[in-house]
Amino acid sequence: MFHQLVEPVSGSLALSFLVAAIPIAIVLVLLGVLRRPAWQASAGGLIVALVLAVAVWKLPLLLGLDSIAAGATFALWPVMWIVFNALVLYNVAVKSGCFDAFRNWLVAHLPDDRRVVLVVIGFSFGCLLEGVAGFGTPIAITSALLIGLGFPAIEALVFTLIFNTAPVAFGALGAPVTTLAAVTQLPDQMLGAMIGRQLPFIAVLLPFYVIVAYGGLRALRGVWPVLLVAGGSFGIAQFLSANYLGYALTDVLSSLISLAVTLGFVRVWRMTPDPAFALAIPPQPVTEPASEAGTWRGWTPWLILSVTVIAWLHLKLPLLGEMQVRWPGLHNAVFITTYGKPYAAIWSFQPLAAGTAILLASIITCLLVGLSVAEFGQAMLRSFRQVRLPAITTMLIVGLAYLMNYSGMAYTLGVGIASVGALFPLVSAFLGWLAVFLSGSDTSGNALFGNLQVVAARQLDLSPILMAATNSSGGVMGKMVSPQNICTGTVVTDLSGREGEVLARTFKHSIALTLLLGLLVLLQQYVFPAIIPH
């Protein structure tokens, strides 16, 4: 059994930390500075990590290759299976005319103002898609919608990525919280409640933050009531649901309430038009949505998606035919020195995973809107072509994450961050950020560093519930700069090869929001500890 080394560089935690950070730095530099495609940046980081893992952390080469293969397999199933079928649904919506009908309905029912459209689609509607499916689904669909409404592709993708923060910790029907509870052995309802006492603050702020980033402080003029309604209704519903109704449907309920309340508000509240923010598309193509049939045709794919996935997971269909595969040569072959236990390597293969539910939603949509088998096949083929490059990128970046996990490099980083003492609540958010930057998923990020947060909290006499929840809340800020998510968005928006430009524009916002969350956690630990569930 291979025992992980925590301080392999001259017995120094500081030096070991700096060396362990090199692969991540390479990914960031290649992607954000040199503007290389995401797959190249991920491959560069993976190659360097493998060399360091074998030469410095003394991981046997075969174990290193095995861990990369395990990560790449997880990236394909279930992660890319979900992304692929989300693209199928998107292409079905485009092929059937539902996408144009939905866009036209929005033009007819929303003010002629890009700021309002950005918040309703990027925030409220995007949060709904995140709550139902997660794993890049809202990035692909909402950015395409915004482009159809006249936004430049780069702006549509960047602001969609920033908005895809408030809901992520409860995304895919609460999967991140469930995973966090499993790895920390802490009550899932308490973890969900604590996250629900952190992210609502971000949710209320987020529409204001994005609009200022989009158009400067002057952009708030005349539109701030809409932003307050959208963010406030989401934040309040998120708090109430996470604390009193259960975390599984927190995002679905919050986003539905935010979407309904905001759409109702803009119908009764008359804002003063600002020509500087008028939509850049002609307002005439609104005849079809004027009819009741046209309205529901546009909403059909998204309503079917919501109902299908919620029912699918509520009935626990993913558990049918589930196989727990102990990864050959890797399962319990590594000893986690930090935790004092063997490192399991179990791949959960679910033929009826959430991606399969999204595929069913696409088929039902085809039947209802009259799409032929041949047209559905064309949508499948187009989705396959679109998903190839994101799949390679995701396999590389998740393979990198698994390699750093099993070699011990990730735990060197975690222990190094945890050594800051009383400031740990502040940097705890950045630990979650790091985990999701690597894996692209808050669920995977919680599996990586969730227990490390608890270990550090107990050593420093901090709240384990608060620190574990912060891993998930901080992770959502890392999702906007994860190569996996960026690459998924660039495919739909025809920005392939420009992932570095997207990272450069989102990185500062990711760090700023993570720092803001860290300050909130400091206050919750030391000033307002009564807010922590007991």
Secondary structure as the mmCIF struct_conf table of DSSP 4:
data_model
#
loop_
_struct_conf.conf_type_id
_struct_conf.id
_struct_conf.beg_label_comp_id
_struct_conf.beg_label_asym_id
_struct_conf.beg_label_seq_id
_struct_conf.end_label_comp_id
_struct_conf.end_label_asym_id
_struct_conf.end_label_seq_id
STRN STRN1 PHE A 2 HIS A 3
HELX_LH_PP_P HELX_LH_PP_P1 GLN A 4 LEU A 5
BEND BEND1 VAL A 6 VAL A 6
TURN_TY1_P TURN_TY1_P1 PRO A 8 GLY A 11
HELX_RH_AL_P HELX_RH_AL_P1 LEU A 13 ALA A 20
TURN_TY1_P TURN_TY1_P2 ALA A 21 ALA A 21
HELX_RH_AL_P HELX_RH_AL_P2 ILE A 22 LEU A 28
HELX_RH_PI_P HELX_RH_PI_P1 VAL A 29 VAL A 33
BEND BEND2 LEU A 34 LEU A 34
HELX_RH_AL_P HELX_RH_AL_P3 ALA A 38 ALA A 55
TURN_TY1_P TURN_TY1_P3 VAL A 56 VAL A 56
BEND BEND3 TRP A 57 TRP A 57
HELX_RH_AL_P HELX_RH_AL_P4 LEU A 61 PHE A 74
HELX_RH_PI_P HELX_RH_PI_P2 ALA A 75 MET A 80
HELX_RH_AL_P HELX_RH_AL_P5 TRP A 81 SER A 96
TURN_TY1_P TURN_TY1_P4 GLY A 97 GLY A 97
HELX_RH_AL_P HELX_RH_AL_P6 CYS A 98 HIS A 109
BEND BEND4 LEU A 110 LEU A 110
BEND BEND5 ASP A 112 ASP A 112
HELX_RH_AL_P HELX_RH_AL_P7 ARG A 114 VAL A 117
HELX_RH_PI_P HELX_RH_PI_P3 LEU A 118 PHE A 125
HELX_RH_AL_P HELX_RH_AL_P8 GLY A 126 VAL A 132
TURN_TY1_P TURN_TY1_P5 ALA A 133 ALA A 133
TURN_TY1_P TURN_TY1_P6 PHE A 135 GLY A 136
HELX_RH_AL_P HELX_RH_AL_P9 THR A 137 GLY A 148
TURN_TY1_P TURN_TY1_P7 LEU A 149 GLY A 150
HELX_RH_AL_P HELX_RH_AL_P10 ALA A 153 PHE A 163
TURN_TY1_P TURN_TY1_P8 ASN A 164 PRO A 167
HELX_RH_3T_P HELX_RH_3T_P1 VAL A 168 PHE A 170
HELX_RH_AL_P HELX_RH_AL_P11 GLY A 171 THR A 184
TURN_TY1_P TURN_TY1_P9 GLN A 185 GLN A 185
HELX_RH_AL_P HELX_RH_AL_P12 ASP A 188 ILE A 195
TURN_TY1_P TURN_TY1_P10 GLY A 196 GLN A 198
HELX_RH_AL_P HELX_RH_AL_P13 LEU A 199 GLY A 215
HELX_RH_3T_P HELX_RH_3T_P2 LEU A 217 LEU A 220
TURN_TY1_P TURN_TY1_P11 ARG A 221 VAL A 223
HELX_RH_AL_P HELX_RH_AL_P14 TRP A 224 LEU A 240
HELX_RH_PI_P HELX_RH_PI_P4 SER A 241 LEU A 245
BEND BEND6 TYR A 247 TYR A 247
TURN_TY1_P TURN_TY1_P12 ALA A 248 LEU A 249
HELX_RH_AL_P HELX_RH_AL_P15 THR A 250 VAL A 268
BEND BEND7 TRP A 269 TRP A 269
HELX_LH_PP_P HELX_LH_PP_P2 MET A 271 PRO A 273
HELX_RH_3T_P HELX_RH_3T_P3 PRO A 275 PHE A 277
BEND BEND8 ALA A 280 ILE A 281
BEND BEND9 PRO A 283 PRO A 283
TURN_TY1_P TURN_TY1_P13 THR A 287 THR A 287
HELX_RH_3T_P HELX_RH_3T_P4 GLU A 288 ALA A 290
BEND BEND10 SER A 291 SER A 291
HELX_RH_AL_P HELX_RH_AL_P16 GLU A 292 HIS A 314
TURN_TY1_P TURN_TY1_P14 LEU A 315 LYS A 316
HELX_RH_3T_P HELX_RH_3T_P5 LEU A 317 LEU A 319
TURN_TY1_P TURN_TY1_P15 LEU A 320 GLY A 321
STRN STRN2 MET A 323 ARG A 326
TURN_TY1_P TURN_TY1_P16 PRO A 328 ASN A 332
STRN STRN3 VAL A 334 ILE A 336
TURN_TY1_P TURN_TY1_P17 THR A 337 GLY A 340
STRN STRN4 LYS A 341 TYR A 343
STRN STRN5 ILE A 346 PHE A 349
TURN_TY1_P TURN_TY1_P18 PRO A 351 LEU A 352
HELX_RH_AL_P HELX_RH_AL_P17 ALA A 354 VAL A 369
TURN_TY1_P TURN_TY1_P19 GLY A 370 GLY A 370
HELX_RH_AL_P HELX_RH_AL_P18 VAL A 373 SER A 407
BEND BEND11 GLY A 408 GLY A 408
HELX_RH_AL_P HELX_RH_AL_P19 MET A 409 ALA A 418
TURN_TY1_P TURN_TY1_P20 SER A 419 VAL A 420
HELX_RH_3T_P HELX_RH_3T_P6 GLY A 421 LEU A 423
HELX_RH_AL_P HELX_RH_AL_P20 PHE A 424 SER A 439
BEND BEND12 GLY A 440 GLY A 440
HELX_RH_AL_P HELX_RH_AL_P21 ASP A 442 GLN A 459
TURN_TY1_P TURN_TY1_P21 LEU A 460 ASP A 461
HELX_RH_AL_P HELX_RH_AL_P22 PRO A 464 GLY A 478
HELX_RH_3T_P HELX_RH_3T_P7 LYS A 479 VAL A 481
HELX_RH_AL_P HELX_RH_AL_P23 PRO A 483 VAL A 492
TURN_TY1_P TURN_TY1_P22 THR A 493 ASP A 494
TURN_TY1_P TURN_TY1_P23 SER A 496 GLY A 497
HELX_RH_AL_P HELX_RH_AL_P24 GLU A 499 TYR A 526
TURN_TY1_P TURN_TY1_P24 VAL A 527 VAL A 527
HELX_RH_3T_P HELX_RH_3T_P8 PRO A 529 ILE A 531
BEND BEND13 ILE A 532 ILE A 532
#
